[in-house]
């Protein structure tokens, strides 16, 4: 059985892209860090979070800072060029892996597989 994924991204277009690329996974969506915290509380079985760093409201780094360190939750940062400082901070705070945009579906699936 595929792990449940939480997609945290403020772009509806990115949500659609993940829907296509990750159709074999159960997906839960959030558009900012605050909503992501709510989704994690509602879905205790989420195993991997795909996390955008640059979002309005609570951004990705702030979300990682506020996370309750649940057993087994793995964080895959989805980074853009120019976000190196935020990526470094996310890793320092406990992110497990990083993939940089643009990426192919195979790269994303491989990154998720390595985390689960």
C-alpha positions, 0 to 999 in steps of 0.5 A: 500500500502506498503511503499517504502524502500531504502536499503543502503548496499555495499553487492550485496548478501544483496541486493538479500536477501532483494529482497527475504525477502521484495518482497511485498515492492517497493525497491530502492538500494544504495551501499554507502551513496553518492548514497543513497543521490542521491536515496533519491533526486530521490525518494521523496516517500521513507519512510524507509531506511535500513542502513548498517553502515560499507560501503566504501566511505560514511558510514552509520553514515556519511550518517545520519549526512548529511541527509536532515531531510525529514518528515517521513523518518525512519531509520532502522540500520542493525548492525553487532556484534561489531558495538555498538559504531557506532550504539550508534552514529547512534541513537544519530544522529536520527536513529529510530530502530536497528536490528542485523544480523543475523535476520529472515524475520519476525523480519525484517518485524516486525521492518519495520511495527513498523516504518510505 
